[in-house]
Amino acid sequence: MLFNPQVLAELQQTCARYNACLVAVSKTKPVAAIEAVYQTGQRDFGENYVQELSEKAGQLPQDIRWHFIGHLQTNKVKQVVPYAHLIHGVDSKRLLSEINKEAGKSGKMIHCLLQVFIANEATKFGLSESELYSILDQLDAGALPHVQVSGLMGMATNTDEEQVIRAEFRHLKSVFDECKARYPKAAGHFTELSMGMTSDYRIALEEASTMIRIGSAIFGEREYARK
């Protein structure tokens, strides 16, 4: 089976109740599996690998909204910009500046989420709160005209302790609210709070996530990895 239709339907219904977006994480999955999920009405898909994104985008329907959710390196930005509906996980000024530069070459506006470090794990990426506000100050001053920061993204600690996960998501929501209060000019398009994956999406939705990223629950475990 290319995907689990019962799980997908339940996720779609759950997201509808919370007015949240379901991003079906299709990294390492074949085009046929994405096509099958697309036929259910799903339009938002997430990819981690640059080459894989470009190959799939060329073979699949043009109305798919591709989310780049991997850790993006600055030297690969130009390969992502032509396809990405939303770039999750922007974790440095340098990366955001590079996205702006590449988007400007084609006259595009690229939507991004700033990734905030909220987990108690050294392996996770993300901005500190001071770095986050420094970037937003720069944007508020009119810099980087070809990027639009649409909200925040965060990954909780990989733990079975629900109270830890809930506290981290709740903290990110408070940072999100503070950003909207500090930057009223941007508040109208600062709308997305991307948090929650297969293991913790229910907690994330309860803590006001507007976007969850689900892969293995829909498609099963990954089959191969590509850069």
N, C-alpha and C positions, 0 to 999 in steps of 0.2 A: 504494500500500500504506500502511495506517494506521500500521504499525510493522514492525520487523524481527523476525519470530518466532524465527529461528535465533539471533540475537544475544541476544534476551531469554532464551531457554532456556539458553544458555551462561552468561549472567550469573547466572541463578537457581541453576544447578548450582554455579557457582564460589562464590557466597555461602553455599550450603548446606555446602560443604566447609570454609569458614572460620567457619561458624556466625555469619554476618553478615547484616544486613538490607539488602535492596536497595530503595532509594527510587527509583521511576521518576519522573523529573522531567518533569512534563506541562505546564509553563508554556507558554502560547501555543498549545497543542495542542487540537483540538476534542474535544468530549464523545465523539464516535464513536470516536476513537482510544483514549481512556481506557477506554471500554467494551470494546473489543477486547482490550486488554491485561488488563483485569480478568477476562475470560473464561479466561485462562490460569492463574488462581489468584493473580495479583499483587494485593496489597491496600494496599501503601504507595505513596502518590503525593506528589510534591512540587510546591508552587506558590510563585511569587515575588510575585504581584500580588494585593492584597487583594480587589479587586472580582471578579477572575477566580475566586479561591478560593470566594467566597460564591456566585457564579452556578453554578459546577460542582457544588459540594456539594449544591445544591438539586435537581440533575437526575440525580445518580448514586447508586448503592446506598449505604445507610447504614452498611454495614460497612467502607467504605473508611477507611483511616487517613491523614488528611491531614497532611502535614508542611509547615509554612510555613518556607521556606528563604531568603526574600528579606530584604533589609535593612528591618526593621520600624520605622516611625516611631511615636512614642508616641501621636500623634493618630489612629492607625488600629488601635490595639490592640483596641478594643471590637468592631471588625468581624471580627477574627481569632479571638478567644477562643471564640465559639460553635462553631467548626468544627475547630480545630487539635487533633490528637492529640499533636503535638510541635512546639514552636516552636524552630527552630534559630537560631543566630546572635544570641543576646542579648548585647549588647556594652556595656551600661552599667547602673549601679544604677538610674538613672531609668527606663529601659525595664522592668527587672524589677519595680520598684515599681508601675508602671502596669499591668503584666500582673496582678500580685497584686490590685490595686484592682478591676480589671474582672472578674476571676475571682470575687472575693469577693461581688460584686453578685448573682451567680447561684449562689453556693454551690459553685463548681467548684474542682477542683484542676487546675492547668495544668502540664504537664510541659515543661521547657525545657532547652536546652543553652546553656552559656556559650561564646561564641566568643572564642578566644585568638588574638592576632596572632602569627603565626609566619613570615609571608612577608617577603621583601625587596622589598616593593612598597608604595608610599604609598597606592595605590588600595584596598588591602584594609582591611577593618574588623577590630576585635577588641580585647580587653582586654589590658593588660599583665599580667604575673604578679602584681604588687603589687595591681592593681585586682581581679584574680580572687580573691586570698586575702581581700581586704577584703570582697567580696561573700559569700564562703563563711563568714567570721567572723560576718557579720550573720545569715545563715541558721542557723548553728550556735547562735546565741543565741535562736532562736525567732521571729525577725522573718519577715514575709512568709509567713503560713501557707497562702496559696492558690497558692503555686508550689512545685513540686518540681524541683530541678535534678538532671537524670538523667545528666549527664556534660558532656563538652566537644566542641566543634566547631572545626575549623580548615581553612584553605585555604592550600595551598602556593604558592610562587612559580610563576608561569607561565613555565616554562623547559623546555628539552629536556635539561637536565643532571640525570640521574637521581640523582646523589649529593647534589645540593642538595635535591631533593624528599624523598629518603629521610631526610636529616638533619633536615629540618623536621618530618616526620611522627614520627620517632623522638624528637625533642625534645618534641613534644606528648604522646606516650605517657608520657614521663618526668614531665611536669607532671601528667598524669592520675593516675599512680601516686602522686605526692606528695600530691595532693588526697585520695586515698583513705586514705593513711596519716595525714594531719593531721586528718581529720574522720571518725573511725571511726563516729560516729552515723549519718552519711550514706552510708557505704560500701555498705550493702545495696542502695540504689537508685541509686547513682552507677555506672552500668553501661555507658553508651554513649560511644563515641569515634567521632564522625562525621567522617571525613576520606576524601577520594578522590572524584574525578569521572571523566568519560569518559577524560580524558587520562592520569590517574595512579592509577586505582583499584587496579591490580594491586600497585603499590608500597605503597599504603595498606593493603591487606589483609595484605601481608607484614609490615607494621609494626604490626599489631594493631588496625586499624580494625574496629569492630563495625557500621558503617553506611556505605554508599557511596551517592552521589547521582548517578544516571546519566540523562541526558536525550537528547542527540543520537544516541548509539549505539543507543538503542531507537527513538526517534520520528523521527530525522532532524533536520535543522537547523530552527531556529525559523521560524515563518511570519509572525508579527506580534507586536507588543508592546503590552501594556495596563498601565495603572497600577491 
